[in-house]
Amino acid sequence: MGKIEIIIYSSKNCHHCTIVKEFLETQGFEFEIRNIANKYNRKELMELGFMSVPVTIINGRPILGSDLNKLIEVINEELER
């Protein structure tokens, strides 16, 4: 079974970011939050080609927005590796 590394690029008062974080918490996943108020995190996000949040990176695979079905799909694929 594969290991899951999750990074969430987020910002304060971002409703969709909260949806993603709460979902992953209820599923028992640990994750790192990178707040884009920090200029280094914002630069990283832009270098990935994104200008808005949330962006969830699962084992290097980016997902824009709060599509929980897509999160589940990618997590399951990564767990099967």
C-alpha positions in Angstrom: 0.0 0.0 0.0 1.3 3.4 -0.9 2.3 6.3 1.3 0.3 9.5 1.0 1.9 12.9 1.3 -0.5 15.8 1.2 0.2 19.5 1.0 -2.7 22.1 0.9 -2.0 25.6 -0.4 -4.6 27.7 1.4 -5.4 31.2 2.6 -7.2 32.6 5.6 -11.0 32.8 5.3 -11.1 30.5 2.3 -14.3 28.5 2.5 -13.2 25.9 -0.1 -9.9 25.5 1.7 -11.8 24.7 4.9 -13.9 22.1 3.1 -10.8 20.3 1.9 -9.0 20.4 5.2 -12.1 19.2 7.2 -12.7 16.4 4.7 -9.1 15.1 4.9 -9.2 15.4 8.8 -12.4 13.4 9.0 -10.8 10.7 6.7 -7.8 10.5 9.1 -5.2 11.9 6.7 -2.3 14.1 7.9 -1.4 17.1 5.7 0.8 20.1 5.6 -0.8 23.5 5.2 1.1 26.2 3.2 -0.6 29.5 3.7 -0.2 31.8 0.7 0.0 34.9 2.9 3.6 33.7 3.2 5.4 35.1 0.1 7.5 31.9 -0.3 4.4 29.7 -0.3 2.6 32.0 -2.7 5.7 31.9 -5.0 5.7 28.1 -4.9 2.0 28.0 -5.8 2.6 30.3 -8.7 5.5 28.2 -9.9 3.2 25.3 -10.0 1.0 27.3 -12.4 -1.8 28.2 -10.0 -3.1 31.6 -8.9 -6.0 30.6 -6.6 -6.6 28.2 -3.7 -7.1 25.6 -2.5 -4.6 23.6 -4.4 -4.1 20.1 -2.8 -0.9 18.3 -3.8 -1.2 14.5 -3.3 2.1 12.8 -3.8 3.0 15.5 -6.3 -0.3 15.4 -8.1 -2.1 18.8 -8.0 -5.8 19.2 -7.6 -7.4 22.7 -7.9 -10.5 23.5 -5.9 -12.6 21.5 -3.4 -13.7 18.6 -5.6 -13.9 15.9 -2.9 -14.6 13.1 -5.5 -11.4 14.0 -7.3 -9.5 14.0 -4.0 -10.8 10.5 -3.2 -10.0 9.3 -6.7 -6.3 10.5 -6.5 -5.9 9.2 -2.9 -7.2 5.8 -3.9 -4.9 5.7 -6.9 -1.9 6.6 -4.8 -2.8 4.0 -2.1 -2.8 1.3 -4.8 0.7 2.1 -5.9 
